Amino acid sequence: MASRKKWYVRFIAGNPEIFSDVKTEPRSPMMRSEALEAIGHIDNNGWRGWVEDESGNRIYETATEKRYTS
């Protein structure tokens, strides 16, 4: 049976005008529900962040990330 833990939470902590170092949530890879919960905390901090699968396809981006990638 394939692992269901295939979602990665990536983020850039701090002021997005200053910082650009992409970090990975230490609990990654995780289940989709866990990843979406974790990204909620990152979104609340106003940080850039997203949830992606093993291939790098994003399923969620924080509001701050959307502003920087549009």
The 8 nearest C-alpha neighbors of each residue, nearest first, counted from 0:
[[1, 2, 3, 4, 5, 30, 29, 28],
 [2, 0, 3, 4, 5, 30, 53, 29],
 [1, 3, 4, 0, 5, 30, 29, 28],
 [4, 2, 5, 30, 1, 29, 31, 6],
 [5, 3, 29, 30, 2, 28, 6, 31],
 [4, 6, 28, 3, 29, 52, 53, 30],
 [7, 5, 52, 28, 29, 51, 31, 4],
 [6, 8, 28, 27, 51, 50, 52, 9],
 [7, 9, 50, 24, 23, 49, 34, 27],
 [10, 8, 23, 49, 48, 22, 24, 7],
 [9, 11, 48, 22, 21, 47, 12, 49],
 [10, 12, 21, 47, 20, 19, 22, 46],
 [13, 11, 46, 10, 14, 47, 18, 15],
 [12, 14, 46, 15, 18, 11, 17, 45],
 [13, 15, 16, 17, 18, 12, 46, 45],
 [14, 16, 18, 17, 13, 47, 46, 19],
 [17, 15, 14, 18, 19, 13, 67, 47],
 [18, 16, 15, 14, 19, 13, 20, 12],
 [17, 19, 15, 14, 20, 16, 13, 11],
 [18, 20, 11, 21, 15, 17, 16, 12],
 [21, 19, 11, 18, 22, 12, 10, 17],
 [22, 20, 11, 10, 19, 9, 23, 12],
 [21, 23, 10, 9, 11, 20, 24, 12],
 [24, 22, 9, 8, 25, 10, 21, 27],
 [23, 25, 8, 26, 27, 9, 22, 7],
 [26, 24, 27, 23, 28, 8, 22, 7],
 [27, 25, 24, 28, 29, 23, 7, 8],
 [28, 26, 29, 7, 25, 24, 8, 6],
 [27, 29, 7, 6, 5, 4, 26, 30],
 [30, 28, 4, 27, 6, 5, 34, 33],
 [29, 31, 4, 33, 32, 3, 6, 34],
 [30, 32, 34, 33, 6, 35, 29, 4],
 [31, 33, 35, 34, 30, 36, 29, 37],
 [34, 32, 36, 30, 31, 35, 37, 29],
 [33, 35, 31, 37, 36, 32, 29, 8],
 [36, 34, 38, 32, 37, 33, 31, 39],
 [35, 37, 33, 39, 34, 38, 32, 40],
 [38, 36, 34, 39, 35, 40, 33, 41],
 [37, 39, 41, 35, 40, 36, 42, 34],
 [40, 38, 42, 36, 37, 41, 43, 35],
 [41, 39, 43, 38, 42, 37, 44, 36],
 [40, 42, 38, 44, 39, 43, 46, 48],
 [41, 43, 39, 45, 61, 44, 40, 46],
 [44, 42, 40, 45, 41, 39, 46, 38],
 [45, 43, 41, 42, 46, 40, 13, 12],
 [46, 44, 42, 43, 63, 41, 47, 62],
 [47, 45, 44, 12, 41, 42, 13, 63],
 [46, 48, 64, 63, 11, 10, 61, 45],
 [49, 47, 10, 61, 9, 60, 64, 46],
 [48, 50, 60, 59, 9, 8, 61, 10],
 [51, 49, 8, 59, 7, 57, 58, 9],
 [52, 50, 57, 56, 55, 7, 6, 58],
 [51, 53, 6, 55, 54, 56, 5, 7],
 [52, 54, 55, 5, 6, 51, 7, 56],
 [55, 53, 52, 56, 51, 57, 5, 6],
 [54, 56, 51, 52, 53, 57, 7, 50],
 [57, 55, 51, 52, 54, 58, 53, 50],
 [56, 58, 51, 50, 59, 55, 52, 49],
 [57, 59, 50, 51, 56, 60, 49, 52],
 [60, 58, 50, 49, 57, 61, 51, 35],
 [61, 59, 49, 64, 48, 65, 62, 50],
 [60, 62, 64, 42, 63, 48, 47, 49],
 [61, 63, 65, 64, 66, 60, 42, 47],
 [62, 64, 47, 66, 61, 65, 46, 45],
 [65, 63, 47, 61, 67, 66, 62, 60],
 [64, 66, 62, 68, 63, 67, 69, 60],
 [65, 67, 63, 64, 69, 68, 62, 61],
 [68, 66, 64, 65, 69, 63, 47, 15],
 [69, 67, 65, 66, 64, 63, 60, 47],
 [68, 66, 67, 65, 64, 63, 62, 60]]
